[in-house]
Amino acid sequence: MNVTELNYVLCIAKHQNLTKAAQELYISQPTLTKHLQKLEREMNGKLFSRSGNSYTPTYLGRRYMEYAKKILEVNQDWEKELQDLTLNKEGELNIAFPLMRSSSMVPQIMQAFHEKYPGIKVNLLEEAYAIQERLLLDDQLDFAIFNEAKPHPKLEYETLLEEEVLLVMPADHPMASKGREKEGYPWIDLKLLEEEPFVLHFPEQTTGQIALEVFERYKIQPPVSIRSRNTVTCVKLCQRGFGMCFVPENYIKNLELFKKPACFSIGEKGIFSTLTIAYRKGAYLPAYAKDFIEIARKSV
């Protein structure tokens, strides 16, 4: 087994099509076909069953790919460790971020990181949701930053930040005077807002799920005028009077808005969300990856 062959087989399995696999690998289809035929001759068995243009892994193919993934992981770990041993002059870091979260975190993190590691290329993979699943499936990812998730036995987790999820409304909204003073943000009883319209994230997003749980806890069903995956959009729609919204505190602090909205804790104790860093158990993290995590922790 060599790395090239391993990647060829995994790419064919990914697309289940030789033409698409060849395009991703930047080689011709005849070249890819020759490599596959040569490998199958050496193994004295078929790695894929063919049906028209569709290539489906056989049992032999599936077993081959299980070992292929392990070999590639070990190879990647060695390459990262070798970079550590050669003083981290060059390297690459692949990080998955929540789609909107990166805009409020990455600029300040990258400024400090780039000063220390100018030769490290950073690829930010911004995802709308299901980042944990992406981390488990994508061997190229070093780690991911996302909100709460159900723990998975193949991943290690570190808490990056616990932040409050705030209720946001226009500063001149009649309900803005209903807040009760406390340390931090004034708090408001959500029961007062059961007839008010809301602009919410979708339920599969963390803040969208938190909104549904809060409504259930307060036994209210306020009207939802608009849903959006984009936090900035939610806040700007809120400011134009389309409804109130829920926003993590760190977003509000980093949003550049012409006029700041009114922000409230939800109830006396507030509602909190945890921002997590996760990486595969046993995976090798080079020194610059560990430093990125530490810089992120200090920056938020």
N, C-alpha and C positions, 0 to 999 in steps of 0.2 A: 504494500500500500504506500503510495506517495501522496503528498498534499494535493497535487493537481488532480489526480484521479478521484480523491475523496470529494473535492469540491465539485467536480464534474457530475458525479453520481448524485450528490445532494441537490444540486441545481436542477437536474432532470426530474428528480422526485418532487421538488418544489413546484415546478411548472407543469409536470406530467406531459411535457411537450418538448421535442428536441429543438424545434425552431426557436421557441421563446428562451429555452435554456442557453442555446448558442448565442443569442443576442445579448443576454445578460453577461455571458462569459467572454464576449468579444472575440469569438472564434466562429469559423464557418460551420454549418450543420454537417457537411461531410466529414470534417475533422472530428467533430464530437462523436459522430456515428462510428468512426474508426476506433476511437479510444474506447467506446463502450463495447464494441465487438471484440476488441483485443482483450479487454478485462474479463469479459464473459468467457472467452476461450481459456484464459489462464485459470479461471475458477471452475471451469467445466460445468457451468450452469447459468441460467438466465437471471439477471437482476431485475428485469422488468418484463411484464406481460404487455403485449401490444394489442390495441384495438383501434384500428384506423391510425389517427395521429396521437392517440392517448397512450401514455406510458405509465403503468401502475406497478409499483414495487411488488415483487414476489416475496415469499417468505425469506428466501436467500438474500434478496435485496434489502429487506427490512433489517435483517441481522447485520448485514454489511454496514448499513447506515448507522446502526447503534454504535458499532465500534468506530466508524468514521468520525462521529461527533465527539467521542471520547478522545480520539487521537488529535483532532483539531483543537480541542480545549487544552490538552497538554502542550501542544505546539504553541498556542497563543500565550499560555502561561510562561513558557520558556522565553519567548520573544520579549515579553514584558519584563521578566526578571533580567534578561540580558541588557535591556535598556537601562534598568536600574544600575547594573554593574558598570555601565559605560557612562555614568554621571547624568543620565536623563537629558542629554543634549538634544535629542530628537525623540519623538513619540507621538502617539495618537490616543485620544480619550473620547469614548463614545458614551454619551449620557442621554437618557430619556427623561424628559420633563413634561409636566402637564402643559397643555397647549398655551394657556394664558399665564400660568405661573412664571414661565421663563422670562417674560418681559419685565416682571417686577423684581426678579432676583439676579438674573444673569449679568446685567451690565456691571454692577458693583463687584460681583464675584470675579468676573473675567479681568477686571482692571488689576486686582491684587494678584490673581493667578498668572497673568501674562507677564507681570513684572518679574516673577520668580522663575517662570518656565516659558521664555519667549519662543523656544523651539518646539513646544508641544502643540500639535494641532488638535482642536476641540471640535467635535461634531455633536451638535445639539439636536436630538430627535424629539420634536415636539408632538405630543400625542394628545388626542382629545380625552381618551379614557382607556381603561383596560391596560394600563402601563405595566402592572405586575405580570400579566400574561405575556406581554411583549418581551419582558426581561427574561422570562423562563424559556421562551422559544428562540430568542435571538442570541446566538453565541457571541456575536460581535459586541454586544453591549457590555460595558464595564460595570455600570450600576445605574440605578434609576431613582428619581426623586418623585414622590407622589403622596397623596393623602392616605388616610387610613385604608387598610386592606386586610382581608382575612389572612393570617399567617400561613405561609406555605413551607413545608418541611425542607424544601430544597433551597430556601433563601435565608440569608442573615439580614437582620433589621437593626437600624440605629435611628433614634429619634433626633430629628434635626430641629424641630420647632413645634411648640404648642401655641397656637394663636386663637384669638377669639373670633368668632363669626358674628358680625355686626348686622343689625337691622339698619338699612339706609333709606332715607326719605329726603325730599327737597327741604332745604333749610327754612323755607317759608310755608311749609305744609301746616295746616291747622293742628295736626297731631304732634307737631314738633314741640309744642309747649307742654305735652303730657309726660315728658321724661322726669324721672325722679333722680336727684343727685346721689352719686356714690363715687368712690375712688375709681379713676379711669374714665369710663363713659357713663353718662346717665342711663338708667335702666327704664324699660317700658313694659307694661303688661300687655302681652300680645292679644289678650281677650278684647282690648279696646279697638283692635284693628280688624276684627272678623268681617267687617263689611268693606274694608279697603281693598282695592285691586293690588295684585302683586306681579312683578316681572321676575320670573324664576329661571334657574338653570334646569336642564333636563334631569329626570330622576336618576339616570345612571351616573351622573356627575356627583361628586361628593357634596357640594353645596346644595344641589338639587335634592339629594337624599336627606340631608340635614333639615331642609325646609319642610319636607313631608313629615318627618319625625316630630318636628316642633309643632306643626299644625295638629297632629294626632294627640300630642301631649296636652295641648291647650284645648282640644276638642273643638276646633274651628275649621271651617272650610271656606276661606276667603276666595273671591274670584281671581283667577290667573289670566291676566290680559295677554301676556306675551311670554314665550319661552325662548331662551337663547343659550348657546354654549359659550358665548363670549362675555366675560365679566365686564369689560369696558362698555360694551353695548348695553348690558343690563343697567349699569350706573347712569349712563347718559339718557336712556329711556326713562329711568326713574326721575332724573332731573327735569325731564320734559313733561312730567305728570302722568306717565302711563301706569305707574304703580310703584310700590315699595319693593325693595329687593334685599337679599342677604349676601354679604360680601366678607371674605376673610380680611382681617385687620391689615395684613401686610400689603394687600392690593390697594386699599384706601390710602395708606401712607405713601405709596409710590406712584399713584395715578396723578397725572398732571391735568388738573381740572380748572376751568375758569372760575368756577364757584364751588366751594366745598359743600357737600351735602351734610345733613344732620345725621349723626351716627349714634346708635343706642345699643347697650347690652340687652340681650333677650332675657327678661326676668332678672331677679336680684343677683343671681350667681353667674349669669351669662352662659353661652354655649361655646364650646371649644373644639377645634379640629387639630389633628396631629399631622405634621409633615414628616415623612419618613424617607430615609435612604435605605435601599435594599440592593444586595448583590448575591450572586450564587454562592452557596456554601462551598468552601474549598477553593474558590477561584482566587487566583493571585492578583492582588491589587498593587501596582507599582507605587513607588513613593509619591509620584506626582498625583496619582489618583487619590491617595490618602490625604494629601495636602489640599486637593480640591474640596474634599469633604469637610476638612477642618476650616478652610476659608469660608465655605458656604455656611457652616455653623456659626461663625463669628459675624457673618454679614447680614443674616436675617434678624 
